[in-house]
Amino acid sequence: RPGVFVLTSAFVWWLAGQRLVWVMDEGIYLDGARRMLAGQMPYRDFFVLTGPGTFWNLAALFQFFGISLASARVLLMLDVALVAACLYWLAAEFSSRVLGVWVAWFFVALLAGDKGLLVVNHRWDSAALSVAGVTLLAAGLRLNSRLLIAGAGAAAVYGAWITPPVLLMLAPM
């Protein structure tokens, strides 16, 4: 699992770490995080359509690494790697490690085919947290661990704080 995370991180960084991609959404999040570091707040000082989570995540990375496209892409790298690692774990746990490797590889390969998908936005954050929530729930149920189950709920709630419609996934969980 850590290997899938590390390899995916490195591959996504190679694909998109500092590449400029002409899409409109990414700048909204980069500018919002920059504004937050300057003391502004979403909804009060600038308009946003999503939850504040992605802006918080980016502002934290900008605080730590400095304001740059590369710093923002660290968030993307972590999101994609988390999804790939969770997909691997789910497939390996419920079927086989070979299937886990295949599923994770196929997911990353599909992304590599369209670099326009590899940009920072709320969808990646909420998707990563949603998949992590499902993975933690599956692990918690398998191991009878209340802590993992609580972690699943926390991941799902934060995912909904980033993209409010993700709240709908809490019902089946």
MIDOSE-1310 file (N, C-alpha, C; in nm, 2 decimals, decimal comma, always signed):
residues 173
rpgv	+0,08/-0,12/+0,00/+0,00/+0,00/+0,00/+0,08/+0,13/+0,00; +0,18/+0,13/+0,09/+0,27/+0,25/+0,08/+0,34/+0,27/-0,05; +0,38/+0,15/-0,11/+0,44/+0,15/-0,24/+0,35/+0,21/-0,35; +0,23/+0,17/-0,35/+0,13/+0,23/-0,45/+0,12/+0,38/-0,43
fvlt	+0,11/+0,42/-0,30/+0,10/+0,57/-0,27/+0,23/+0,64/-0,32; +0,34/+0,59/-0,29/+0,47/+0,66/-0,33/+0,49/+0,66/-0,48; +0,47/+0,55/-0,54/+0,48/+0,54/-0,69/+0,38/+0,63/-0,76; +0,26/+0,63/-0,72/+0,16/+0,72/-0,78/+0,19/+0,87/-0,75
safv	+0,24/+0,90/-0,63/+0,28/+1,04/-0,61/+0,39/+1,08/-0,70; +0,49/+1,00/-0,72/+0,60/+1,04/-0,80/+0,55/+1,05/-0,95; +0,47/+0,96/-0,99/+0,42/+0,97/-1,13/+0,33/+1,09/-1,16; +0,24/+1,12/-1,06/+0,16/+1,24/-1,08/+0,25/+1,37/-1,07
wwla	+0,35/+1,37/-0,99/+0,44/+1,48/-0,98/+0,51/+1,50/-1,12; +0,55/+1,39/-1,17/+0,62/+1,40/-1,30/+0,53/+1,45/-1,41; +0,40/+1,40/-1,41/+0,30/+1,44/-1,51/+0,26/+1,59/-1,49; +0,23/+1,63/-1,37/+0,16/+1,76/-1,35/+0,23/+1,85/-1,25
gqrl	+0,34/+1,81/-1,18/+0,39/+1,89/-1,07/+0,40/+2,04/-1,10; +0,46/+2,07/-1,21/+0,48/+2,21/-1,24/+0,44/+2,25/-1,38; +0,35/+2,17/-1,44/+0,30/+2,20/-1,57/+0,18/+2,29/-1,57; +0,19/+2,39/-1,65/+0,07/+2,48/-1,66/-0,03/+2,42/-1,76
vwvm	-0,15/+2,41/-1,71/-0,26/+2,35/-1,78/-0,37/+2,46/-1,79; -0,41/+2,50/-1,91/-0,51/+2,60/-1,93/-0,65/+2,56/-1,90; -0,69/+2,57/-1,77/-0,83/+2,54/-1,73/-0,87/+2,65/-1,63; -1,00/+2,68/-1,63/-1,04/+2,79/-1,55/-1,05/+2,76/-1,40
degi	-1,09/+2,64/-1,36/-1,12/+2,61/-1,22/-1,00/+2,62/-1,13; -0,88/+2,58/-1,18/-0,77/+2,57/-1,09/-0,73/+2,71/-1,03; -0,74/+2,81/-1,11/-0,71/+2,95/-1,06/-0,80/+3,00/-0,95; -0,92/+2,95/-0,95/-1,02/+2,99/-0,84/-0,96/+2,94/-0,71
yldg	-0,91/+2,82/-0,70/-0,87/+2,77/-0,57/-0,73/+2,83/-0,53; -0,64/+2,85/-0,63/-0,51/+2,90/-0,60/-0,53/+3,05/-0,55; -0,61/+3,13/-0,61/-0,64/+3,26/-0,57/-0,71/+3,27/-0,44; -0,81/+3,18/-0,42/-0,87/+3,18/-0,29/-0,78/+3,15/-0,17
arrm	-0,69/+3,05/-0,19/-0,60/+3,01/-0,09/-0,50/+3,13/-0,06; -0,46/+3,20/-0,17/-0,37/+3,31/-0,15/-0,44/+3,42/-0,07; -0,57/+3,44/-0,10/-0,64/+3,54/-0,03/-0,66/+3,51/+0,12; -0,68/+3,38/+0,14/-0,69/+3,34/+0,28/-0,56/+3,37/+0,36
lagq	-0,45/+3,35/+0,30/-0,32/+3,38/+0,36/-0,30/+3,53/+0,39; -0,37/+3,61/+0,31/-0,37/+3,75/+0,33/-0,48/+3,80/+0,43; -0,55/+3,70/+0,49/-0,64/+3,74/+0,59/-0,79/+3,74/+0,55; -0,82/+3,72/+0,42/-0,95/+3,71/+0,37/-1,02/+3,58/+0,40
mpyr	-1,15/+3,58/+0,40/-1,22/+3,45/+0,42/-1,32/+3,43/+0,31; -1,34/+3,30/+0,27/-1,44/+3,27/+0,17/-1,58/+3,31/+0,23; -1,67/+3,34/+0,14/-1,81/+3,38/+0,16/-1,82/+3,52/+0,22; -1,72/+3,56/+0,30/-1,72/+3,70/+0,35/-1,65/+3,80/+0,26
dffv	-1,53/+3,76/+0,22/-1,45/+3,85/+0,14/-1,44/+3,82/-0,01; -1,47/+3,70/-0,04/-1,48/+3,66/-0,18/-1,57/+3,54/-0,20; -1,63/+3,54/-0,32/-1,74/+3,44/-0,35/-1,68/+3,31/-0,39; -1,74/+3,20/-0,34/-1,70/+3,07/-0,38/-1,83/+2,98/-0,39
ltgp	-1,83/+2,88/-0,48/-1,94/+2,80/-0,51/-1,93/+2,67/-0,43; -1,82/+2,64/-0,37/-1,80/+2,51/-0,31/-1,78/+2,53/-0,16; -1,76/+2,42/-0,08/-1,72/+2,44/+0,06/-1,58/+2,49/+0,07; -1,54/+2,53/+0,19/-1,41/+2,59/+0,21/-1,29/+2,50/+0,22
gtfw	-1,32/+2,37/+0,22/-1,21/+2,28/+0,25/-1,09/+2,28/+0,16; -1,11/+2,29/+0,03/-1,00/+2,30/-0,06/-0,92/+2,42/-0,04; -0,98/+2,53/-0,02/-0,91/+2,66/+0,01/-0,83/+2,64/+0,14; -0,88/+2,58/+0,24/-0,80/+2,56/+0,36/-0,68/+2,47/+0,33
nlaa	-0,70/+2,36/+0,26/-0,59/+2,27/+0,23/-0,48/+2,34/+0,15; -0,52/+2,42/+0,05/-0,42/+2,49/-0,03/-0,35/+2,60/+0,06; -0,43/+2,67/+0,14/-0,37/+2,77/+0,22/-0,26/+2,71/+0,32; -0,29/+2,59/+0,37/-0,20/+2,52/+0,46/-0,07/+2,49/+0,38
lfqf	-0,09/+2,44/+0,26/+0,03/+2,40/+0,18/+0,11/+2,53/+0,14; +0,04/+2,63/+0,10/+0,11/+2,76/+0,07/+0,18/+2,81/+0,19; +0,12/+2,80/+0,31/+0,19/+2,85/+0,43/+0,32/+2,77/+0,45; +0,31/+2,64/+0,43/+0,43/+2,55/+0,45/+0,53/+2,56/+0,34
fgis	+0,49/+2,55/+0,22/+0,58/+2,54/+0,10/+0,60/+2,67/+0,03; +0,52/+2,77/+0,06/+0,52/+2,90/-0,02/+0,42/+2,89/-0,13; +0,38/+3,01/-0,18/+0,28/+3,02/-0,28/+0,34/+3,00/-0,42; +0,30/+2,88/-0,47/+0,35/+2,85/-0,61/+0,25/+2,74/-0,66
lasa	+0,26/+2,72/-0,79/+0,18/+2,62/-0,86/+0,23/+2,48/-0,81; +0,36/+2,47/-0,79/+0,42/+2,34/-0,75/+0,36/+2,30/-0,61; +0,35/+2,40/-0,52/+0,30/+2,38/-0,39/+0,15/+2,33/-0,40; +0,08/+2,39/-0,48/-0,06/+2,35/-0,50/-0,07/+2,21/-0,56
rvll	+0,02/+2,18/-0,65/+0,01/+2,04/-0,71/+0,05/+1,93/-0,61; +0,11/+1,97/-0,50/+0,14/+1,87/-0,39/+0,00/+1,81/-0,34; -0,10/+1,90/-0,33/-0,23/+1,86/-0,29/-0,29/+1,76/-0,39; -0,28/+1,79/-0,52/-0,32/+1,70/-0,62/-0,25/+1,57/-0,61
mldv	-0,12/+1,57/-0,60/-0,04/+1,45/-0,59/-0,09/+1,36/-0,47; -0,11/+1,42/-0,36/-0,16/+1,35/-0,24/-0,30/+1,29/-0,26; -0,38/+1,37/-0,32/-0,52/+1,32/-0,35/-0,52/+1,20/-0,44; -0,45/+1,21/-0,56/-0,45/+1,10/-0,65/-0,38/+0,98/-0,59
alva	-0,28/+1,00/-0,52/-0,21/+0,88/-0,46/-0,29/+0,82/-0,36; -0,37/+0,90/-0,28/-0,46/+0,84/-0,18/-0,57/+0,75/-0,25; -0,62/+0,80/-0,35/-0,73/+0,73/-0,42/-0,67/+0,60/-0,48; -0,55/+0,60/-0,54/-0,49/+0,48/-0,60/-0,46/+0,38/-0,49
acly	-0,40/+0,43/-0,37/-0,37/+0,34/-0,26/-0,50/+0,27/-0,21; -0,60/+0,35/-0,19/-0,73/+0,29/-0,14/-0,79/+0,19/-0,24; -0,78/+0,23/-0,37/-0,83/+0,13/-0,47/-0,75/+0,00/-0,46; -0,62/+0,01/-0,45/-0,54/-0,11/-0,44/-0,58/-0,19/-0,32
wlaa	-0,59/-0,12/-0,20/-0,63/-0,19/-0,08/-0,76/-0,26/-0,09; -0,86/-0,19/-0,14/-0,99/-0,25/-0,15/-0,99/-0,37/-0,24; -0,93/-0,36/-0,36/-0,93/-0,47/-0,45/-0,84/-0,59/-0,39; -0,73/-0,56/-0,33/-0,64/-0,66/-0,28/-0,71/-0,73/-0,16
efss	-0,78/-0,66/-0,08/-0,84/-0,71/+0,04/-0,96/-0,80/+0,01; -1,04/-0,76/-0,09/-1,16/-0,84/-0,13/-1,14/-0,93/-0,24; -1,03/-0,93/-0,31/-1,00/-1,02/-0,42/-0,86/-1,07/-0,42; -0,77/-1,00/-0,48/-0,63/-1,04/-0,48/-0,53/-0,92/-0,50
rvlg	-0,41/-0,94/-0,46/-0,31/-0,83/-0,48/-0,29/-0,80/-0,63; -0,29/-0,90/-0,71/-0,28/-0,88/-0,86/-0,39/-0,78/-0,91; -0,51/-0,81/-0,87/-0,62/-0,72/-0,91/-0,60/-0,58/-0,85; -0,55/-0,57/-0,73/-0,53/-0,45/-0,67/-0,43/-0,36/-0,74
vwva	-0,32/-0,43/-0,79/-0,22/-0,36/-0,87/-0,28/-0,31/-1,00; -0,36/-0,40/-1,06/-0,42/-0,37/-1,19/-0,51/-0,25/-1,18; -0,60/-0,25/-1,08/-0,70/-0,15/-1,06/-0,63/-0,01/-1,03; -0,53/-0,01/-0,95/-0,46/+0,11/-0,92/-0,39/+0,16/-1,04
wffv	-0,32/+0,07/-1,11/-0,25/+0,11/-1,24/-0,34/+0,16/-1,34; -0,46/+0,10/-1,36/-0,55/+0,14/-1,46/-0,61/+0,28/-1,43; -0,64/+0,30/-1,30/-0,68/+0,44/-1,26/-0,58/+0,54/-1,29; -0,46/+0,52/-1,26/-0,35/+0,62/-1,28/-0,33/+0,63/-1,43
alla	-0,33/+0,52/-1,51/-0,31/+0,53/-1,65/-0,42/+0,61/-1,72; -0,55/+0,59/-1,67/-0,65/+0,67/-1,73/-0,63/+0,82/-1,71; -0,58/+0,86/-1,59/-0,55/+1,00/-1,57/-0,44/+1,05/-1,65; -0,34/+0,97/-1,67/-0,22/+1,01/-1,75/-0,26/+1,04/-1,90
gdkg	-0,37/+0,98/-1,94/-0,42/+1,00/-2,08/-0,48/+1,14/-2,10; -0,52/+1,21/-1,99/-0,58/+1,34/-2,01/-0,53/+1,43/-1,90; -0,42/+1,50/-1,93/-0,36/+1,59/-1,83/-0,45/+1,70/-1,79; -0,55/+1,73/-1,86/-0,65/+1,83/-1,82/-0,72/+1,79/-1,69
llvv	-0,72/+1,66/-1,66/-0,78/+1,62/-1,53/-0,69/+1,64/-1,41; -0,56/+1,65/-1,44/-0,46/+1,66/-1,33/-0,44/+1,81/-1,29; -0,54/+1,87/-1,24/-0,54/+2,01/-1,19/-0,60/+2,01/-1,05; -0,57/+2,11/-0,97/-0,62/+2,13/-0,84/-0,77/+2,17/-0,85
nhrw	-0,86/+2,10/-0,78/-0,99/+2,15/-0,76/-1,06/+2,07/-0,65; -1,17/+2,11/-0,61/-1,24/+2,05/-0,50/-1,28/+1,91/-0,52; -1,30/+1,87/-0,65/-1,34/+1,73/-0,68/-1,23/+1,63/-0,64; -1,11/+1,66/-0,66/-1,00/+1,57/-0,61/-1,00/+1,55/-0,46
dsaa	-1,01/+1,66/-0,39/-1,01/+1,65/-0,24/-1,12/+1,57/-0,19; -1,24/+1,60/-0,24/-1,36/+1,53/-0,19/-1,36/+1,38/-0,24; -1,31/+1,36/-0,36/-1,30/+1,22/-0,40/-1,21/+1,14/-0,32; -1,09/+1,20/-0,29/-0,99/+1,13/-0,21/-1,05/+1,10/-0,07
lsva	-1,11/+1,19/-0,01/-1,17/+1,17/+0,12/-1,28/+1,07/+0,12; -1,36/+1,08/+0,01/-1,47/+0,98/+0,00/-1,42/+0,84/-0,01; -1,32/+0,82/-0,10/-1,27/+0,69/-0,12/-1,19/+0,64/+0,01; -1,13/+0,73/+0,08/-1,06/+0,70/+0,20/-1,17/+0,66/+0,31
gvtl	-1,28/+0,73/+0,31/-1,39/+0,70/+0,40/-1,44/+0,56/+0,38; -1,46/+0,52/+0,25/-1,51/+0,39/+0,22/-1,41/+0,28/+0,26; -1,28/+0,31/+0,23/-1,17/+0,22/+0,27/-1,16/+0,20/+0,42; -1,17/+0,31/+0,49/-1,16/+0,31/+0,64/-1,28/+0,23/+0,70
laag	-1,40/+0,25/+0,64/-1,52/+0,18/+0,68/-1,50/+0,03/+0,66; -1,46/-0,01/+0,54/-1,43/-0,15/+0,51/-1,33/-0,21/+0,61; -1,23/-0,14/+0,63/-1,12/-0,19/+0,72/-1,18/-0,20/+0,86; -1,25/-0,10/+0,90/-1,31/-0,10/+1,04/-1,41/-0,21/+1,06
lrln	-1,49/-0,24/+0,96/-1,59/-0,35/+0,97/-1,51/-0,48/+0,97; -1,41/-0,50/+0,89/-1,34/-0,62/+0,89/-1,26/-0,65/+1,02; -1,21/-0,54/+1,07/-1,13/-0,55/+1,20/-1,21/-0,53/+1,32; -1,33/-0,49/+1,31/-1,42/-0,46/+1,42/-1,36/-0,34/+1,50
srll	-1,32/-0,24/+1,43/-1,25/-0,13/+1,49/-1,33/+0,00/+1,49; -1,38/+0,04/+1,61/-1,46/+0,17/+1,61/-1,38/+0,29/+1,57; -1,25/+0,28/+1,60/-1,16/+0,40/+1,56/-1,16/+0,41/+1,41; -1,14/+0,30/+1,33/-1,14/+0,31/+1,19/-1,28/+0,36/+1,14
iaga	-1,38/+0,31/+1,20/-1,52/+0,35/+1,15/-1,54/+0,49/+1,18; -1,50/+0,54/+1,29/-1,51/+0,69/+1,32/-1,42/+0,77/+1,22; -1,30/+0,72/+1,19/-1,22/+0,78/+1,09/-1,29/+0,79/+0,95; -1,37/+0,68/+0,92/-1,44/+0,68/+0,80/-1,54/+0,79/+0,80
gaaa	-1,61/+0,81/+0,90/-1,71/+0,92/+0,92/-1,65/+1,05/+0,91; -1,53/+1,07/+0,98/-1,46/+1,20/+0,97/-1,42/+1,23/+0,83; -1,37/+1,13/+0,76/-1,32/+1,16/+0,62/-1,44/+1,19/+0,53; -1,55/+1,13/+0,55/-1,67/+1,16/+0,47/-1,72/+1,30/+0,50
vyga	-1,72/+1,33/+0,63/-1,77/+1,46/+0,67/-1,68/+1,57/+0,61; -1,55/+1,56/+0,62/-1,46/+1,66/+0,57/-1,48/+1,66/+0,41; -1,50/+1,55/+0,35/-1,52/+1,55/+0,21/-1,65/+1,63/+0,17; -1,75/+1,62/+0,26/-1,87/+1,70/+0,23/-1,85/+1,84/+0,26
witp	-1,76/+1,88/+0,35/-1,73/+2,02/+0,38/-1,65/+2,08/+0,26; -1,59/+2,00/+0,18/-1,52/+2,04/+0,06/-1,62/+2,05/-0,05; -1,70/+1,95/-0,08/-1,80/+1,95/-0,18/-1,93/+1,90/-0,12; -2,02/+1,99/-0,09/-2,14/+1,96/-0,01/-2,22/+1,84/-0,06
pvll	-2,24/+1,82/-0,19/-2,32/+1,70/-0,23/-2,26/+1,57/-0,19; -2,13/+1,57/-0,15/-2,07/+1,44/-0,10/-2,14/+1,40/+0,03; -2,21/+1,49/+0,09/-2,29/+1,45/+0,21/-2,38/+1,34/+0,19; -2,43/+1,32/+0,06/-2,52/+1,22/+0,03/-2,46/+1,08/+0,05
mlap	-2,33/+1,07/+0,05/-2,27/+0,94/+0,06/-2,27/+0,89/+0,21; -2,30/+0,98/+0,30/-2,30/+0,94/+0,44/-2,42/+0,85/+0,47; -2,53/+0,87/+0,40/-2,65/+0,78/+0,42/-2,62/+0,63/+0,40; -2,56/+0,60/+0,28/-2,53/+0,45/+0,27/-2,42/+0,40/+0,36
m	-2,33/+0,49/+0,40/-2,22/+0,45/+0,49/-2,28/+0,42/+0,62
